[in-house]
């Protein structure tokens, strides 16, 4: 696997984690737990956003990786 494909695989996994945290937040009754889950989801969202930018940078720097 290339670096960009590894990063994209990680990105897809993190999006799944983000979706799971969102679902748990909606189903949780305890307010403190909801807040903790939401904060964690927001941190994961920031990482996802940063990784998306990095994938774009990699694809621009190394055009042979585009579309992997």
Biopython code that builds the backbone (N, CA, C, O; Angstrom):
import numpy as np
from Bio.PDB.StructureBuilder import StructureBuilder

atoms = [
    (1, "UNK", "N", (0.831, -1.194, 0.000)),
    (1, "UNK", "CA", (0.000, 0.000, 0.000)),
    (1, "UNK", "C", (0.872, 1.252, 0.000)),
    (1, "UNK", "O", (1.955, 1.286, 0.584)),
    (2, "UNK", "N", (0.367, 2.262, -0.666)),
    (2, "UNK", "CA", (1.080, 3.536, -0.673)),
    (2, "UNK", "C", (0.690, 4.343, 0.566)),
    (2, "UNK", "O", (-0.285, 4.036, 1.251)),
    (3, "UNK", "N", (1.459, 5.351, 0.824)),
    (3, "UNK", "CA", (1.182, 6.214, 1.976)),
    (3, "UNK", "C", (-0.203, 6.832, 1.845)),
    (3, "UNK", "O", (-0.965, 6.853, 2.812)),
    (4, "UNK", "N", (-0.533, 7.330, 0.670)),
    (4, "UNK", "CA", (-1.820, 8.002, 0.506)),
    (4, "UNK", "C", (-2.976, 7.017, 0.693)),
    (4, "UNK", "O", (-4.015, 7.395, 1.233)),
    (5, "UNK", "N", (-2.821, 5.783, 0.266)),
    (5, "UNK", "CA", (-3.904, 4.825, 0.464)),
    (5, "UNK", "C", (-4.048, 4.479, 1.942)),
    (5, "UNK", "O", (-5.162, 4.272, 2.423)),
    (6, "UNK", "N", (-2.927, 4.415, 2.668)),
    (6, "UNK", "CA", (-2.993, 4.200, 4.120)),
    (6, "UNK", "C", (-3.703, 5.363, 4.806)),
    (6, "UNK", "O", (-4.530, 5.153, 5.693)),
    (7, "UNK", "N", (-3.381, 6.583, 4.398)),
    (7, "UNK", "CA", (-3.999, 7.771, 4.996)),
    (7, "UNK", "C", (-5.503, 7.794, 4.684)),
    (7, "UNK", "O", (-6.312, 8.138, 5.545)),
    (8, "UNK", "N", (-5.866, 7.431, 3.465)),
    (8, "UNK", "CA", (-7.284, 7.401, 3.102)),
    (8, "UNK", "C", (-8.030, 6.303, 3.865)),
    (8, "UNK", "O", (-9.187, 6.483, 4.244)),
    (9, "UNK", "N", (-7.371, 5.179, 4.087)),
    (9, "UNK", "CA", (-7.985, 4.108, 4.878)),
    (9, "UNK", "C", (-8.209, 4.587, 6.316)),
    (9, "UNK", "O", (-9.268, 4.350, 6.899)),
    (10, "UNK", "N", (-7.210, 5.257, 6.875)),
    (10, "UNK", "CA", (-7.345, 5.833, 8.212)),
    (10, "UNK", "C", (-8.471, 6.846, 8.256)),
    (10, "UNK", "O", (-9.246, 6.875, 9.212)),
    (11, "UNK", "N", (-8.570, 7.675, 7.234)),
    (11, "UNK", "CA", (-9.622, 8.682, 7.153)),
    (11, "UNK", "C", (-11.000, 8.035, 7.170)),
    (11, "UNK", "O", (-11.898, 8.498, 7.874)),
    (12, "UNK", "N", (-11.169, 6.966, 6.398)),
    (12, "UNK", "CA", (-12.451, 6.258, 6.368)),
    (12, "UNK", "C", (-12.772, 5.653, 7.735)),
    (12, "UNK", "O", (-13.921, 5.688, 8.176)),
    (13, "UNK", "N", (-11.773, 5.108, 8.395)),
    (13, "UNK", "CA", (-11.978, 4.535, 9.725)),
    (13, "UNK", "C", (-12.392, 5.600, 10.734)),
    (13, "UNK", "O", (-13.294, 5.390, 11.545)),
    (14, "UNK", "N", (-11.720, 6.741, 10.669)),
    (14, "UNK", "CA", (-12.042, 7.833, 11.593)),
    (14, "UNK", "C", (-13.449, 8.386, 11.346)),
    (14, "UNK", "O", (-14.133, 8.782, 12.290)),
    (15, "UNK", "N", (-13.873, 8.412, 10.102)),
    (15, "UNK", "CA", (-15.241, 8.850, 9.802)),
    (15, "UNK", "C", (-16.240, 7.885, 10.421)),
    (15, "UNK", "O", (-17.295, 8.303, 10.899)),
    (16, "UNK", "N", (-15.913, 6.597, 10.415)),
    (16, "UNK", "CA", (-16.767, 5.601, 11.058)),
    (16, "UNK", "C", (-16.834, 5.803, 12.562)),
    (16, "UNK", "O", (-17.899, 5.689, 13.168)),
    (17, "UNK", "N", (-15.689, 6.103, 13.157)),
    (17, "UNK", "CA", (-15.639, 6.381, 14.596)),
    (17, "UNK", "C", (-16.478, 7.616, 14.915)),
    (17, "UNK", "O", (-17.227, 7.638, 15.892)),
    (18, "UNK", "N", (-16.341, 8.635, 14.084)),
    (18, "UNK", "CA", (-17.107, 9.873, 14.283)),
    (18, "UNK", "C", (-18.613, 9.593, 14.220)),
    (18, "UNK", "O", (-19.377, 10.102, 15.040)),
    (19, "UNK", "N", (-19.029, 8.792, 13.254)),
    (19, "UNK", "CA", (-20.448, 8.452, 13.119)),
    (19, "UNK", "C", (-20.933, 7.639, 14.321)),
    (19, "UNK", "O", (-22.043, 7.852, 14.809)),
    (20, "UNK", "N", (-20.112, 6.719, 14.793)),
    (20, "UNK", "CA", (-20.480, 5.917, 15.964)),
    (20, "UNK", "C", (-20.624, 6.784, 17.210)),
    (20, "UNK", "O", (-21.557, 6.609, 17.994)),
    (21, "UNK", "N", (-19.698, 7.715, 17.385)),
    (21, "UNK", "CA", (-19.783, 8.622, 18.531)),
    (21, "UNK", "C", (-21.038, 9.484, 18.455)),
    (21, "UNK", "O", (-21.690, 9.733, 19.469)),
    (22, "UNK", "N", (-21.368, 9.934, 17.265)),
    (22, "UNK", "CA", (-22.571, 10.739, 17.079)),
    (22, "UNK", "C", (-23.818, 9.937, 17.452)),
    (22, "UNK", "O", (-24.710, 10.435, 18.139)),
    (23, "UNK", "N", (-23.864, 8.713, 16.997)),
    (23, "UNK", "CA", (-25.003, 7.836, 17.299)),
    (23, "UNK", "C", (-25.112, 7.575, 18.801)),
    (23, "UNK", "O", (-26.202, 7.625, 19.371)),
    (24, "UNK", "N", (-23.976, 7.297, 19.431)),
    (24, "UNK", "CA", (-23.985, 7.067, 20.877)),
    (24, "UNK", "C", (-24.437, 8.310, 21.636)),
    (24, "UNK", "O", (-25.171, 8.214, 22.619)),
    (25, "UNK", "N", (-23.995, 9.473, 21.174)),
    (25, "UNK", "CA", (-24.385, 10.723, 21.821)),
    (25, "UNK", "C", (-25.898, 10.896, 21.795)),
    (25, "UNK", "O", (-26.499, 11.315, 22.784)),
    (26, "UNK", "N", (-26.502, 10.575, 20.674)),
    (26, "UNK", "CA", (-27.954, 10.722, 20.548)),
    (26, "UNK", "C", (-28.723, 9.726, 21.409)),
    (26, "UNK", "O", (-29.831, 10.020, 21.859)),
    (27, "UNK", "N", (-28.138, 8.543, 21.643)),
    (27, "UNK", "CA", (-28.836, 7.500, 22.405)),
    (27, "UNK", "C", (-28.563, 7.535, 23.895)),
    (27, "UNK", "O", (-29.247, 6.859, 24.663)),
    (28, "UNK", "N", (-27.576, 8.311, 24.320)),
    (28, "UNK", "CA", (-27.195, 8.352, 25.728)),
    (28, "UNK", "C", (-28.125, 9.271, 26.506)),
    (28, "UNK", "O", (-28.508, 10.341, 26.033)),
    (29, "UNK", "N", (-28.472, 8.840, 27.687)),
    (29, "UNK", "CA", (-29.388, 9.606, 28.529)),
    (29, "UNK", "C", (-28.622, 10.557, 29.458)),
    (29, "UNK", "O", (-29.027, 11.705, 29.641)),
    (30, "UNK", "N", (-27.538, 10.089, 30.033)),
    (30, "UNK", "CA", (-26.757, 10.866, 30.995)),
    (30, "UNK", "C", (-26.129, 12.089, 30.324)),
    (30, "UNK", "O", (-25.434, 11.969, 29.315)),
    (31, "UNK", "N", (-26.383, 13.259, 30.895)),
    (31, "UNK", "CA", (-25.894, 14.512, 30.303)),
    (31, "UNK", "C", (-24.369, 14.606, 30.278)),
    (31, "UNK", "O", (-23.793, 15.079, 29.298)),
    (32, "UNK", "N", (-23.718, 14.161, 31.343)),
    (32, "UNK", "CA", (-22.260, 14.227, 31.377)),
    (32, "UNK", "C", (-21.657, 13.308, 30.304)),
    (32, "UNK", "O", (-20.684, 13.669, 29.643)),
    (33, "UNK", "N", (-22.237, 12.137, 30.145)),
    (33, "UNK", "CA", (-21.769, 11.210, 29.114)),
    (33, "UNK", "C", (-21.991, 11.794, 27.721)),
    (33, "UNK", "O", (-21.135, 11.673, 26.845)),
    (34, "UNK", "N", (-23.143, 12.427, 27.524)),
    (34, "UNK", "CA", (-23.428, 13.069, 26.238)),
    (34, "UNK", "C", (-22.379, 14.130, 25.912)),
    (34, "UNK", "O", (-21.878, 14.214, 24.791)),
    (35, "UNK", "N", (-22.067, 14.924, 26.908)),
    (35, "UNK", "CA", (-21.097, 16.008, 26.725)),
    (35, "UNK", "C", (-19.718, 15.430, 26.378)),
    (35, "UNK", "O", (-19.046, 15.919, 25.471)),
    (36, "UNK", "N", (-19.306, 14.387, 27.108)),
    (36, "UNK", "CA", (-18.010, 13.762, 26.857)),
    (36, "UNK", "C", (-17.956, 13.141, 25.464)),
    (36, "UNK", "O", (-16.967, 13.302, 24.749)),
    (37, "UNK", "N", (-19.007, 12.437, 25.080)),
    (37, "UNK", "CA", (-19.061, 11.824, 23.750)),
    (37, "UNK", "C", (-19.032, 12.896, 22.657)),
    (37, "UNK", "O", (-18.347, 12.744, 21.645)),
    (38, "UNK", "N", (-19.776, 13.973, 22.871)),
    (38, "UNK", "CA", (-19.812, 15.051, 21.886)),
    (38, "UNK", "C", (-18.439, 15.710, 21.743)),
    (38, "UNK", "O", (-17.987, 15.976, 20.629)),
    (39, "UNK", "N", (-17.782, 15.971, 22.866)),
    (39, "UNK", "CA", (-16.451, 16.589, 22.820)),
    (39, "UNK", "C", (-15.467, 15.684, 22.087)),
    (39, "UNK", "O", (-14.654, 16.156, 21.292)),
    (40, "UNK", "N", (-15.542, 14.385, 22.357)),
    (40, "UNK", "CA", (-14.666, 13.425, 21.690)),
    (40, "UNK", "C", (-14.953, 13.400, 20.195)),
    (40, "UNK", "O", (-14.030, 13.346, 19.382)),
    (41, "UNK", "N", (-16.231, 13.438, 19.833)),
    (41, "UNK", "CA", (-16.618, 13.464, 18.420)),
    (41, "UNK", "C", (-16.061, 14.703, 17.733)),
    (41, "UNK", "O", (-15.620, 14.624, 16.587)),
    (42, "UNK", "N", (-16.073, 15.829, 18.404)),
    (42, "UNK", "CA", (-15.562, 17.063, 17.823)),
    (42, "UNK", "C", (-14.047, 16.990, 17.604)),
    (42, "UNK", "O", (-13.539, 17.503, 16.607)),
    (43, "UNK", "N", (-13.337, 16.362, 18.520)),
    (43, "UNK", "CA", (-11.886, 16.183, 18.351)),
    (43, "UNK", "C", (-11.621, 15.300, 17.132)),
    (43, "UNK", "O", (-10.758, 15.609, 16.311)),
    (44, "UNK", "N", (-12.361, 14.208, 17.019)),
    (44, "UNK", "CA", (-12.215, 13.311, 15.865)),
    (44, "UNK", "C", (-12.542, 14.068, 14.582)),
    (44, "UNK", "O", (-11.880, 13.877, 13.562)),
    (45, "UNK", "N", (-13.555, 14.922, 14.626)),
    (45, "UNK", "CA", (-13.927, 15.704, 13.444)),
    (45, "UNK", "C", (-12.774, 16.619, 13.001)),
    (45, "UNK", "O", (-12.509, 16.763, 11.808)),
    (46, "UNK", "N", (-12.100, 17.228, 13.971)),
    (46, "UNK", "CA", (-10.949, 18.082, 13.642)),
    (46, "UNK", "C", (-9.849, 17.267, 12.974)),
    (46, "UNK", "O", (-9.234, 17.719, 12.007)),
    (47, "UNK", "N", (-9.602, 16.067, 13.489)),
    (47, "UNK", "CA", (-8.577, 15.200, 12.899)),
    (47, "UNK", "C", (-8.974, 14.817, 11.473)),
    (47, "UNK", "O", (-8.135, 14.816, 10.572)),
    (48, "UNK", "N", (-10.260, 14.490, 11.270)),
    (48, "UNK", "CA", (-10.756, 14.137, 9.937)),
    (48, "UNK", "C", (-10.548, 15.307, 8.974)),
    (48, "UNK", "O", (-10.092, 15.114, 7.847)),
    (49, "UNK", "N", (-10.876, 16.498, 9.412)),
    (49, "UNK", "CA", (-10.706, 17.689, 8.581)),
    (49, "UNK", "C", (-9.237, 17.892, 8.205)),
    (49, "UNK", "O", (-8.921, 18.179, 7.050)),
    (50, "UNK", "N", (-8.351, 17.743, 9.178)),
    (50, "UNK", "CA", (-6.922, 17.895, 8.915)),
    (50, "UNK", "C", (-6.406, 16.830, 7.954)),
    (50, "UNK", "O", (-5.607, 17.126, 7.066)),
    (51, "UNK", "N", (-6.864, 15.591, 8.131)),
    (51, "UNK", "CA", (-6.432, 14.517, 7.240)),
    (51, "UNK", "C", (-6.930, 14.722, 5.816)),
    (51, "UNK", "O", (-6.215, 14.422, 4.859)),
    (52, "UNK", "N", (-8.153, 15.231, 5.668)),
    (52, "UNK", "CA", (-8.670, 15.518, 4.327)),
    (52, "UNK", "C", (-7.766, 16.531, 3.622)),
    (52, "UNK", "O", (-7.448, 16.379, 2.442)),
    (53, "UNK", "N", (-7.360, 17.562, 4.360)),
    (53, "UNK", "CA", (-6.460, 18.570, 3.791)),
    (53, "UNK", "C", (-5.133, 17.931, 3.400)),
    (53, "UNK", "O", (-4.579, 18.226, 2.341)),
    (54, "UNK", "N", (-4.631, 17.057, 4.260)),
    (54, "UNK", "CA", (-3.336, 16.414, 3.997)),
    (54, "UNK", "C", (-3.421, 15.509, 2.775)),
    (54, "UNK", "O", (-2.482, 15.464, 1.981)),
    (55, "UNK", "N", (-4.517, 14.793, 2.610)),
    (55, "UNK", "CA", (-4.693, 13.949, 1.426)),
    (55, "UNK", "C", (-4.641, 14.817, 0.169)),
    (55, "UNK", "O", (-3.995, 14.452, -0.813)),
    (56, "UNK", "N", (-5.316, 15.955, 0.199)),
    (56, "UNK", "CA", (-5.278, 16.874, -0.937)),
    (56, "UNK", "C", (-3.871, 17.357, -1.231)),
    (56, "UNK", "O", (-3.472, 17.454, -2.392)),
    (57, "UNK", "N", (-3.114, 17.662, -0.175)),
    (57, "UNK", "CA", (-1.730, 18.107, -0.354)),
    (57, "UNK", "C", (-0.878, 17.002, -0.970)),
    (57, "UNK", "O", (-0.084, 17.252, -1.876)),
    (58, "UNK", "N", (-1.048, 15.780, -0.473)),
    (58, "UNK", "CA", (-0.274, 14.648, -0.995)),
    (58, "UNK", "C", (-0.594, 14.442, -2.468)),
    (58, "UNK", "O", (0.306, 14.228, -3.281)),
    (59, "UNK", "N", (-1.877, 14.507, -2.811)),
    (59, "UNK", "CA", (-2.280, 14.293, -4.193)),
    (59, "UNK", "C", (-1.751, 15.392, -5.111)),
    (59, "UNK", "O", (-1.427, 15.120, -6.267)),
    (60, "UNK", "N", (-1.658, 16.621, -4.619)),
    (60, "UNK", "CA", (-1.112, 17.701, -5.433)),
    (60, "UNK", "C", (0.404, 17.572, -5.588)),
    (60, "UNK", "O", (0.951, 17.841, -6.658)),
    (61, "UNK", "N", (1.072, 17.160, -4.516)),
    (61, "UNK", "CA", (2.524, 17.024, -4.563)),
    (61, "UNK", "C", (2.946, 15.813, -5.393)),
    (61, "UNK", "O", (3.934, 15.856, -6.126)),
    (62, "UNK", "N", (2.188, 14.750, -5.264)),
    (62, "UNK", "CA", (2.517, 13.496, -5.940)),
    (62, "UNK", "C", (1.317, 13.079, -6.780)),
    (62, "UNK", "O", (0.496, 12.282, -6.324)),
    (63, "UNK", "N", (1.202, 13.593, -7.975)),
    (63, "UNK", "CA", (0.010, 13.389, -8.792)),
    (63, "UNK", "C", (-0.270, 11.921, -9.090)),
    (63, "UNK", "O", (-1.405, 11.573, -9.413)),
    (64, "UNK", "N", (0.741, 11.044, -8.992)),
    (64, "UNK", "CA", (0.504, 9.629, -9.245)),
    (64, "UNK", "C", (-0.359, 8.995, -8.156)),
    (64, "UNK", "O", (-0.892, 7.904, -8.355)),
    (65, "UNK", "N", (-0.506, 9.661, -7.003)),
    (65, "UNK", "CA", (-1.344, 9.147, -5.931)),
    (65, "UNK", "C", (-2.814, 9.536, -6.081)),
    (65, "UNK", "O", (-3.668, 8.993, -5.380)),
    (66, "UNK", "N", (-3.112, 10.441, -6.959)),
    (66, "UNK", "CA", (-4.474, 10.937, -7.112)),
    (66, "UNK", "C", (-5.406, 9.785, -7.457)),
    (66, "UNK", "O", (-5.161, 9.024, -8.392)),
    (67, "UNK", "N", (-6.476, 9.674, -6.684)),
    (67, "UNK", "CA", (-7.484, 8.652, -6.951)),
    (67, "UNK", "C", (-7.265, 7.329, -6.244)),
    (67, "UNK", "O", (-8.102, 6.434, -6.358)),
    (68, "UNK", "N", (-6.154, 7.174, -5.510)),
    (68, "UNK", "CA", (-5.932, 5.914, -4.796)),
    (68, "UNK", "C", (-6.882, 5.772, -3.662)),
    (68, "UNK", "O", (-6.844, 4.771, -2.946)),
]
sb = StructureBuilder()
sb.init_structure("model")
sb.init_model(0)
sb.init_chain("A")
sb.init_seg("    ")
for serial, (resi, resn, name, xyz) in enumerate(atoms, 1):
    if name == "N":
        sb.init_residue(resn, " ", resi, " ")
    sb.init_atom(name, np.array(xyz, "f"), 0.0, 1.0, " ", f" {name:<3s}", serial, name[0])
structure = sb.get_structure()
